[in-house]
Amino acid sequence: MEFSYAKINEKQACAERDDFTVERYQQFFRHLPSQCHKILDLGCCTGVGGAEIKRLRPNLELHGLDCSEKRLAQLPSVYSGRHCGDVTRMGFADGQFDAVLMGEFIEHLYPRDVDPCLQEVQRILSVGGRILLTTPNPDGWKKKWLRQTVYTTSHLSQHFVSALKLRMKMAGFAEIRVLGSGKTTRFLNELFPIRNLFGSLLYLGDKI
């Protein structure tokens, strides 16, 4: 599975040049648990976002996991560990991380792998730990107005709010919150209640 996902995702070179990555990880930083030391950047790509997290809080221990050896080789030295593997069977101990970050990642999974991935994230999080993920909003007004789709070369699934919240609950997460994300947050507060104004959404869930 790692090879097939790597091949698909390496076709989307724009993932390495996403001009919102730094701001996305700044948003992650604002919502990290108060007691947070060890973080997994899941689908870390070339580590632009993780480098920003370390700049904001240098004492964090940061690990990256990606399906692409090519991209892992480009991770900056701020990553304490770089791991290539299967997100449905991660080789980490139970409760190893205080937070797992998934920036525009979950849509790169086939639907069959979404639930196993969320279950694995729940397993490797410590009690009190948090999942933070962003994903394109299929109900965004811009997509509907322009008749665009979430699906691209490497976007293999799309996630509606009610369905993804349920999946997170089924995986064992509590206190699930959904906030605005994406480039619209440059102009609107992430708490603005009309979700379909945002091209991407941030999902937070705790293991309690």
Accessible surface in RSA format (square Angstrom, percent):
REM  Atomic radii and reference values for relative SASA: ProtOr
REM  Chains: A
REM  Algorithm: Lee & Richards
REM  Probe-radius: 1.40
REM  Slices: 20
REM RES _ NUM      All-atoms   Total-Side   Main-Chain    Non-polar    All polar
REM                ABS   REL    ABS   REL    ABS   REL    ABS   REL    ABS   REL
RES MET A   1    74.37  38.5  30.82  20.4  43.55 103.7  27.07  23.0  47.30  62.7
RES GLU A   2    66.16  38.0  65.20  49.3   0.96   2.3  21.02  40.7  45.15  36.9
RES PHE A   3   154.28  77.2 147.53  91.4   6.75  17.6 152.49  92.4   1.80   5.1
RES SER A   4    50.74  42.9  47.10  62.9   3.63   8.4  41.05  87.4   9.69  13.6
RES TYR A   5     9.34   4.4   9.34   5.3   0.00   0.0   9.34   7.0   0.00   0.0
RES ALA A   6    12.81  11.8  12.81  19.8   0.00   0.0  12.81  18.0   0.00   0.0
RES LYS A   7   119.37  58.2 112.96  69.3   6.41  15.3  64.83  58.4  54.54  58.1
RES ILE A   8    31.81  18.1  31.81  23.7   0.00   0.0  31.81  22.9   0.00   0.0
RES ASN A   9    14.60  10.1  14.27  13.8   0.33   0.8   5.34  12.9   9.26   8.9
RES GLU A  10    60.27  34.6  42.48  32.1  17.79  42.4  10.49  20.3  49.78  40.6
RES LYS A  11   139.54  68.1 104.27  64.0  35.28  84.0  62.37  56.1  77.17  82.2
RES GLN A  12    29.40  16.4  25.23  18.4   4.17   9.9  11.47  24.4  17.93  13.6
RES ALA A  13    45.80  42.1  42.97  66.3   2.83   6.4  43.20  60.8   2.60   6.9
RES CYS A  14    68.29  51.7  63.54  70.9   4.75  11.2  31.97  81.0  36.33  39.2
RES ALA A  15    35.81  32.9  17.22  26.6  18.58  42.3  24.93  35.1  10.88  28.8
RES GLU A  16    57.33  32.9  39.34  29.8  17.99  42.8   8.48  16.4  48.86  39.9
RES ARG A  17   171.77  72.1 143.49  73.1  28.28  67.3  76.40 104.4  95.37  57.8
RES ASP A  18    52.09  36.5  33.03  32.9  19.05  45.1  18.06  42.5  34.03  33.9
RES ASP A  19    98.47  69.0  71.12  70.8  27.35  64.7  45.41 106.9  53.06  52.9
RES PHE A  20     4.61   2.3   4.61   2.9   0.00   0.0   4.61   2.8   0.00   0.0
RES THR A  21    19.85  14.1  19.75  20.0   0.10   0.2  13.23  17.8   6.62  10.0
RES VAL A  22    57.54  37.9  57.10  51.7   0.44   1.1  57.10  49.6   0.44   1.2
RES GLU A  23    57.49  33.0  53.97  40.8   3.52   8.4  27.14  52.5  30.35  24.8
RES ARG A  24    16.87   7.1  16.83   8.6   0.04   0.1   0.03   0.0  16.84  10.2
RES TYR A  25    11.18   5.2  11.18   6.4   0.00   0.0   5.25   3.9   5.93   7.3
RES GLN A  26    54.63  30.6  53.99  39.5   0.65   1.5  10.52  22.4  44.11  33.5
RES GLN A  27     4.75   2.7   4.75   3.5   0.00   0.0   3.83   8.1   0.93   0.7
RES PHE A  28     0.11   0.1   0.11   0.1   0.00   0.0   0.11   0.1   0.00   0.0
RES PHE A  29    51.13  25.6  46.51  28.8   4.61  12.0  46.51  28.2   4.61  13.2
RES ARG A  30   148.60  62.4 113.73  58.0  34.87  83.0  66.05  90.3  82.56  50.0
RES HIS A  31    34.37  18.8  31.25  21.7   3.12   8.0  23.48  24.2  10.89  12.7
RES LEU A  32    15.67   8.7   0.40   0.3  15.27  38.4   0.40   0.3  15.27  41.1
RES PRO A  33    11.86   8.6   8.88   8.1   2.98  10.8  11.79   9.7   0.07   0.4
RES SER A  34   103.31  87.3  69.33  92.5  33.98  78.3  52.59 112.0  50.72  71.1
RES GLN A  35   157.34  88.0 141.08 103.1  16.25  38.7  62.12 132.2  95.21  72.2
RES CYS A  36    13.97  10.6   0.00   0.0  13.97  32.8   0.48   1.2  13.49  14.5
RES HIS A  37    99.75  54.5  98.39  68.4   1.36   3.5  74.10  76.4  25.65  29.8
RES LYS A  38    39.38  19.2  39.38  24.2   0.00   0.0  13.61  12.3  25.77  27.4
RES ILE A  39     0.04   0.0   0.04   0.0   0.00   0.0   0.04   0.0   0.00   0.0
RES LEU A  40     0.00   0.0   0.00   0.0   0.00   0.0   0.00   0.0   0.00   0.0
RES ASP A  41     0.56   0.4   0.56   0.6   0.00   0.0   0.00   0.0   0.55   0.6
RES LEU A  42     0.05   0.0   0.00   0.0   0.05   0.1   0.00   0.0   0.05   0.1
RES GLY A  43    16.38  20.2   0.00   N/A  16.38  20.2   3.94  10.8  12.44  27.9
RES CYS A  44     6.40   4.8   0.00   0.0   6.40  15.1   0.26   0.7   6.15   6.6
RES CYS A  45    22.27  16.8  22.22  24.8   0.05   0.1  21.71  55.0   0.56   0.6
RES THR A  46    18.78  13.4  13.73  13.9   5.05  12.0   8.45  11.4  10.33  15.6
RES GLY A  47     0.69   0.8   0.00   N/A   0.69   0.8   0.36   1.0   0.33   0.7
RES VAL A  48    72.46  47.7  63.65  57.6   8.81  21.2  68.28  59.3   4.18  11.3
RES GLY A  49     3.31   4.1   0.00   N/A   3.31   4.1   0.27   0.8   3.04   6.8
RES GLY A  50     0.08   0.1   0.00   N/A   0.08   0.1   0.01   0.0   0.07   0.2
RES ALA A  51    36.54  33.6  30.95  47.8   5.59  12.7  31.26  44.0   5.28  14.0
RES GLU A  52    16.66   9.6  14.34  10.9   2.32   5.5   2.86   5.5  13.81  11.3
RES ILE A  53     0.06   0.0   0.06   0.0   0.00   0.0   0.06   0.0   0.00   0.0
RES LYS A  54    35.33  17.2  32.80  20.1   2.54   6.0  13.30  12.0  22.04  23.5
RES ARG A  55   153.12  64.3 128.23  65.4  24.89  59.3  72.57  99.2  80.54  48.8
RES LEU A  56    58.20  32.4  33.49  24.0  24.70  62.1  36.05  25.3  22.15  59.6
RES ARG A  57    61.86  26.0  61.10  31.1   0.76   1.8  19.81  27.1  42.05  25.5
RES PRO A  58    96.53  70.4  86.33  78.7  10.20  37.1  86.73  71.6   9.80  60.9
RES ASN A  59   109.90  75.8  90.22  87.2  19.68  47.4  48.59 116.9  61.31  59.3
RES LEU A  60     2.88   1.6   0.41   0.3   2.48   6.2   0.92   0.6   1.96   5.3
RES GLU A  61    51.64  29.7  48.78  36.9   2.86   6.8  15.19  29.4  36.45  29.8
RES LEU A  62     0.14   0.1   0.14   0.1   0.00   0.0   0.14   0.1   0.00   0.0
RES HIS A  63    19.76  10.8  19.76  13.7   0.00   0.0  19.48  20.1   0.29   0.3
RES GLY A  64     0.00   0.0   0.00   N/A   0.00   0.0   0.00   0.0   0.00   0.0
RES LEU A  65     5.26   2.9   5.26   3.8   0.00   0.0   5.26   3.7   0.00   0.0
RES ASP A  66    11.94   8.4  10.31  10.3   1.63   3.9   2.17   5.1   9.77   9.7
RES CYS A  67    27.06  20.5  20.12  22.4   6.94  16.3  10.24  26.0  16.81  18.1
RES SER A  68     0.12   0.1   0.04   0.1   0.08   0.2   0.12   0.3   0.00   0.0
RES GLU A  69   119.10  68.4 112.61  85.2   6.49  15.5  54.39 105.2  64.71  52.8
RES LYS A  70   129.68  63.3 116.70  71.6  12.98  30.9  76.55  68.9  53.13  56.6
RES ARG A  71     9.23   3.9   9.23   4.7   0.00   0.0   0.00   0.0   9.23   5.6
RES LEU A  72     5.67   3.2   5.67   4.1   0.00   0.0   5.67   4.0   0.00   0.0
RES ALA A  73    78.11  71.8  46.51  71.8  31.60  71.9  53.55  75.4  24.56  65.1
RES GLN A  74    91.93  51.4  67.82  49.6  24.11  57.4  37.42  79.6  54.51  41.3
RES LEU A  75    10.16   5.7   0.00   0.0  10.16  25.5   0.00   0.0  10.16  27.3
RES PRO A  76    45.22  33.0  34.66  31.6  10.57  38.4  45.22  37.3   0.00   0.0
RES SER A  77   111.38  94.1  80.60 107.6  30.78  70.9  52.01 110.8  59.37  83.2
RES VAL A  78    50.51  33.2  41.17  37.3   9.34  22.5  47.70  41.4   2.81   7.6
RES TYR A  79    11.40   5.3   0.00   0.0  11.40  29.7   0.00   0.0  11.40  14.0
RES SER A  80    76.22  64.4  33.16  44.3  43.06  99.2  25.09  53.4  51.13  71.6
RES GLY A  81    13.68  16.9   0.00   N/A  13.68  16.9  13.68  37.5   0.00   0.0
RES ARG A  82   106.50  44.7  83.85  42.7  22.65  53.9  43.15  59.0  63.34  38.4
RES HIS A  83    57.65  31.5  53.09  36.9   4.56  11.7  40.08  41.3  17.57  20.4
RES CYS A  84    52.15  39.4  17.42  19.4  34.74  81.6   7.99  20.2  44.16  47.6
RES GLY A  85    17.26  21.3   0.00   N/A  17.26  21.3  14.87  40.8   2.39   5.4
RES ASP A  86     9.18   6.4   4.94   4.9   4.25  10.0   4.85  11.4   4.33   4.3
RES VAL A  87     9.60   6.3   8.81   8.0   0.79   1.9   8.81   7.7   0.79   2.1
RES THR A  88    19.85  14.1   9.67   9.8  10.18  24.3   5.53   7.4  14.32  21.6
RES ARG A  89   175.63  73.7 156.43  79.7  19.19  45.7  70.72  96.7 104.90  63.6
RES MET A  90     9.49   4.9   0.00   0.0   9.49  22.6   2.10   1.8   7.40   9.8
RES GLY A  91    85.60 105.6   0.00   N/A  85.60 105.6  42.53 116.7  43.07  96.5
RES PHE A  92    21.32  10.7  12.68   7.9   8.63  22.5  15.69   9.5   5.63  16.1
RES ALA A  93    67.35  61.9  52.33  80.8  15.02  34.2  63.01  88.7   4.34  11.5
RES ASP A  94   105.47  73.9  83.64  83.3  21.83  51.6  31.33  73.7  74.14  73.9
RES GLY A  95    31.51  38.9   0.00   N/A  31.51  38.9  12.58  34.5  18.93  42.4
RES GLN A  96    54.82  30.7  38.70  28.3  16.12  38.4  19.02  40.5  35.80  27.1
RES PHE A  97     0.28   0.1   0.00   0.0   0.27   0.7   0.28   0.2   0.00   0.0
RES ASP A  98    31.94  22.4  31.83  31.7   0.11   0.3   2.26   5.3  29.69  29.6
RES ALA A  99     0.00   0.0   0.00   0.0   0.00   0.0   0.00   0.0   0.00   0.0
RES VAL A 100     0.00   0.0   0.00   0.0   0.00   0.0   0.00   0.0   0.00   0.0
RES LEU A 101     0.00   0.0   0.00   0.0   0.00   0.0   0.00   0.0   0.00   0.0
RES MET A 102     0.02   0.0   0.00   0.0   0.02   0.0   0.00   0.0   0.02   0.0
RES GLY A 103    13.49  16.6   0.00   N/A  13.49  16.6   0.24   0.6  13.26  29.7
RES GLU A 104    34.20  19.6  28.32  21.4   5.88  14.0  16.41  31.7  17.79  14.5
RES PHE A 105    26.75  13.4  25.76  16.0   0.99   2.6  26.75  16.2   0.00   0.0
RES ILE A 106     0.12   0.1   0.00   0.0   0.12   0.3   0.00   0.0   0.12   0.3
RES GLU A 107     0.27   0.2   0.27   0.2   0.00   0.0   0.10   0.2   0.18   0.1
RES HIS A 108    19.96  10.9  19.52  13.6   0.44   1.1  10.85  11.2   9.11  10.6
RES LEU A 109     4.45   2.5   4.45   3.2   0.00   0.0   4.45   3.1   0.00   0.0
RES TYR A 110    69.13  32.3  69.13  39.3   0.00   0.0  42.85  32.2  26.27  32.4
RES PRO A 111    71.86  52.4  68.84  62.8   3.01  10.9  69.09  57.0   2.77  17.2
RES ARG A 112   168.15  70.6 141.00  71.9  27.15  64.7  76.53 104.6  91.62  55.5
RES ASP A 113    12.19   8.5  12.19  12.1   0.00   0.0   0.00   0.0  12.19  12.2
RES VAL A 114     0.00   0.0   0.00   0.0   0.00   0.0   0.00   0.0   0.00   0.0
RES ASP A 115    52.11  36.5  51.17  50.9   0.94   2.2  16.57  39.0  35.54  35.4
RES PRO A 116    44.93  32.7  42.73  39.0   2.20   8.0  44.11  36.4   0.82   5.1
RES CYS A 117     0.00   0.0   0.00   0.0   0.00   0.0   0.00   0.0   0.00   0.0
RES LEU A 118     0.09   0.1   0.09   0.1   0.00   0.0   0.09   0.1   0.00   0.0
RES GLN A 119    97.08  54.3  92.61  67.7   4.47  10.6  28.57  60.8  68.50  52.0
RES GLU A 120    22.15  12.7  21.93  16.6   0.22   0.5   5.30  10.3  16.85  13.8
RES VAL A 121     0.00   0.0   0.00   0.0   0.00   0.0   0.00   0.0   0.00   0.0
RES GLN A 122    45.59  25.5  45.59  33.3   0.00   0.0   0.39   0.8  45.19  34.3
RES ARG A 123    66.01  27.7  63.10  32.2   2.91   6.9  49.14  67.2  16.88  10.2
RES ILE A 124     0.00   0.0   0.00   0.0   0.00   0.0   0.00   0.0   0.00   0.0
RES LEU A 125     0.05   0.0   0.00   0.0   0.05   0.1   0.00   0.0   0.05   0.1
RES SER A 126    28.02  23.7  25.63  34.2   2.39   5.5  24.25  51.6   3.78   5.3
RES VAL A 127   122.75  80.8  97.90  88.6  24.85  59.9  97.90  85.1  24.85  67.4
RES GLY A 128    42.62  52.6   0.00   N/A  42.62  52.6  27.10  74.4  15.52  34.8
RES GLY A 129     1.08   1.3   0.00   N/A   1.08   1.3   1.08   3.0   0.00   0.0
RES ARG A 130    39.84  16.7  39.84  20.3   0.00   0.0   0.00   0.0  39.84  24.1
RES ILE A 131     0.00   0.0   0.00   0.0   0.00   0.0   0.00   0.0   0.00   0.0
RES LEU A 132     0.00   0.0   0.00   0.0   0.00   0.0   0.00   0.0   0.00   0.0
RES LEU A 133     0.28   0.2   0.28   0.2   0.00   0.0   0.28   0.2   0.00   0.0
RES THR A 134     0.17   0.1   0.07   0.1   0.11   0.3   0.07   0.1   0.11   0.2
RES THR A 135     1.49   1.1   1.46   1.5   0.03   0.1   0.93   1.2   0.56   0.9
RES PRO A 136    11.81   8.6  10.97  10.0   0.84   3.1  11.30   9.3   0.50   3.1
RES ASN A 137     3.87   2.7   3.11   3.0   0.77   1.8   0.76   1.8   3.11   3.0
RES PRO A 138    13.35   9.7   2.60   2.4  10.74  39.1   2.64   2.2  10.71  66.6
RES ASP A 139    51.86  36.3  50.55  50.3   1.32   3.1  15.95  37.5  35.91  35.8
RES GLY A 140     2.61   3.2   0.00   N/A   2.61   3.2   2.61   7.2   0.00   0.0
RES TRP A 141   126.77  50.9 121.86  59.0   4.91  11.5 116.32  62.0  10.46  17.0
RES LYS A 142   119.93  58.5 119.65  73.4   0.28   0.7  61.87  55.7  58.06  61.8
RES LYS A 143    37.57  18.3  37.26  22.9   0.31   0.7  16.32  14.7  21.25  22.6
RES LYS A 144   129.68  63.3 108.82  66.8  20.86  49.7  74.04  66.6  55.64  59.3
RES TRP A 145   198.44  79.6 172.96  83.7  25.48  59.8 152.03  81.1  46.40  75.3
RES LEU A 146    91.73  51.1  67.38  48.2  24.35  61.2  72.62  51.0  19.11  51.4
RES ARG A 147   223.39  93.8 188.34  96.0  35.05  83.5  69.31  94.7 154.08  93.4
RES GLN A 148    96.92  54.2  73.09  53.4  23.83  56.7  27.94  59.5  68.97  52.3
RES THR A 149    82.97  59.0  65.92  66.8  17.05  40.6  63.09  84.7  19.88  30.1
RES VAL A 150     4.23   2.8   0.82   0.7   3.41   8.2   2.67   2.3   1.56   4.2
RES TYR A 151   101.77  47.5  92.79  52.8   8.98  23.4  66.69  50.1  35.08  43.2
RES THR A 152    70.59  50.2  45.70  46.3  24.89  59.3  59.71  80.2  10.88  16.4
RES THR A 153    84.65  60.2  59.97  60.8  24.68  58.8  34.24  46.0  50.41  76.2
RES SER A 154     0.00   0.0   0.00   0.0   0.00   0.0   0.00   0.0   0.00   0.0
RES HIS A 155    26.66  14.6  24.82  17.3   1.85   4.7  18.90  19.5   7.76   9.0
RES LEU A 156    30.50  17.0  18.55  13.3  11.95  30.0  21.65  15.2   8.85  23.8
RES SER A 157     2.99   2.5   2.65   3.5   0.34   0.8   2.99   6.4   0.00   0.0
RES GLN A 158    58.05  32.5  40.91  29.9  17.14  40.8   4.39   9.4  53.65  40.7
RES HIS A 159     5.36   2.9   2.39   1.7   2.97   7.6   2.17   2.2   3.19   3.7
RES PHE A 160    84.36  42.2  83.04  51.4   1.33   3.5  83.91  50.9   0.45   1.3
RES VAL A 161    25.18  16.6  23.53  21.3   1.65   4.0  23.53  20.4   1.65   4.5
RES SER A 162    89.82  75.9  75.99 101.4  13.84  31.9  53.33 113.6  36.49  51.1
RES ALA A 163    50.02  46.0  43.47  67.1   6.56  14.9  49.45  69.6   0.57   1.5
RES LEU A 164     0.44   0.2   0.00   0.0   0.44   1.1   0.24   0.2   0.20   0.5
RES LYS A 165    55.26  27.0  55.26  33.9   0.00   0.0  11.74  10.6  43.52  46.4
RES LEU A 166   105.64  58.8 103.84  74.3   1.80   4.5 105.05  73.8   0.58   1.6
RES ARG A 167    64.22  27.0  61.63  31.4   2.59   6.2  18.05  24.7  46.17  28.0
RES MET A 168     0.00   0.0   0.00   0.0   0.00   0.0   0.00   0.0   0.00   0.0
RES LYS A 169   120.04  58.6 105.27  64.6  14.76  35.1  52.95  47.7  67.09  71.5
RES MET A 170   153.84  79.7 121.32  80.3  32.52  77.4  96.31  81.9  57.53  76.2
RES ALA A 171    12.13  11.2   1.80   2.8  10.33  23.5   4.35   6.1   7.78  20.6
RES GLY A 172    41.64  51.3   0.00   N/A  41.64  51.3  26.53  72.8  15.11  33.8
RES PHE A 173     7.60   3.8   0.00   0.0   7.60  19.8   0.00   0.0   7.60  21.7
RES ALA A 174    33.02  30.4  27.35  42.2   5.67  12.9  33.02  46.5   0.00   0.0
RES GLU A 175   111.54  64.0  88.26  66.8  23.28  55.4  43.07  83.3  68.47  55.9
RES ILE A 176    23.83  13.6   1.43   1.1  22.40  54.0   1.43   1.0  22.40  60.8
RES ARG A 177    88.09  37.0  83.85  42.7   4.24  10.1  60.97  83.3  27.12  16.4
RES VAL A 178    16.82  11.1   0.26   0.2  16.56  39.9   0.26   0.2  16.56  44.9
RES LEU A 179    21.55  12.0  19.46  13.9   2.09   5.2  21.55  15.1   0.00   0.0
RES GLY A 180     2.38   2.9   0.00   N/A   2.38   2.9   0.08   0.2   2.29   5.1
RES SER A 181     0.04   0.0   0.04   0.1   0.00   0.0   0.00   0.0   0.04   0.1
RES GLY A 182     7.39   9.1   0.00   N/A   7.39   9.1   7.32  20.1   0.07   0.2
RES LYS A 183   104.69  51.1  99.59  61.1   5.10  12.1  57.55  51.8  47.14  50.2
RES THR A 184    35.73  25.4  31.72  32.2   4.01   9.6  14.80  19.9  20.92  31.6
RES THR A 185    37.00  26.3  16.68  16.9  20.32  48.4   9.76  13.1  27.23  41.2
RES ARG A 186   107.59  45.2  69.49  35.4  38.10  90.7  37.27  50.9  70.32  42.6
RES PHE A 187   169.30  84.7 133.64  82.8  35.66  92.8 141.36  85.7  27.94  80.0
RES LEU A 188    51.68  28.8  48.92  35.0   2.77   7.0  51.60  36.2   0.08   0.2
RES ASN A 189    99.20  68.4  81.45  78.7  17.75  42.7  36.62  88.1  62.58  60.5
RES GLU A 190    27.69  15.9  23.20  17.6   4.48  10.7   9.98  19.3  17.70  14.5
RES LEU A 191   121.41  67.6 100.88  72.2  20.52  51.6 103.96  73.0  17.44  46.9
RES PHE A 192    77.41  38.7  68.27  42.3   9.13  23.8  72.27  43.8   5.13  14.7
RES PRO A 193   111.28  81.1  83.50  76.1  27.78 101.0  92.51  76.4  18.77 116.7
RES ILE A 194    86.87  49.4  82.87  61.7   4.00   9.6  86.87  62.6   0.00   0.0
RES ARG A 195    96.67  40.6  92.60  47.2   4.07   9.7  28.23  38.6  68.44  41.5
RES ASN A 196    66.59  45.9  63.89  61.7   2.71   6.5   8.42  20.3  58.18  56.2
RES LEU A 197    54.81  30.5  51.76  37.0   3.05   7.7  52.01  36.5   2.80   7.5
RES PHE A 198     0.92   0.5   0.50   0.3   0.42   1.1   0.92   0.6   0.00   0.0
RES GLY A 199    34.74  42.8   0.00   N/A  34.74  42.8  28.91  79.3   5.83  13.1
RES SER A 200     8.00   6.8   8.00  10.7   0.00   0.0   8.00  17.0   0.00   0.0
RES LEU A 201     1.26   0.7   1.26   0.9   0.00   0.0   1.26   0.9   0.00   0.0
RES LEU A 202     0.00   0.0   0.00   0.0   0.00   0.0   0.00   0.0   0.00   0.0
RES TYR A 203     0.20   0.1   0.20   0.1   0.00   0.0   0.00   0.0   0.20   0.3
RES LEU A 204     1.24   0.7   1.24   0.9   0.00   0.0   1.24   0.9   0.00   0.0
RES GLY A 205     0.00   0.0   0.00   N/A   0.00   0.0   0.00   0.0   0.00   0.0
RES ASP A 206     8.96   6.3   8.96   8.9   0.00   0.0   2.49   5.9   6.47   6.5
RES LYS A 207    34.32  16.7  34.30  21.0   0.02   0.0  18.05  16.2  16.27  17.3
RES ILE A 208   126.94  72.2  69.95  52.1  56.99 137.4  90.81  65.4  36.12  98.0
END  Absolute sums over single chains surface
CHAIN  1 A     9770.5       7841.5       1929.0       5527.0       4243.5
END  Absolute sums over all chains
TOTAL          9770.5       7841.5       1929.0       5527.0       4243.5
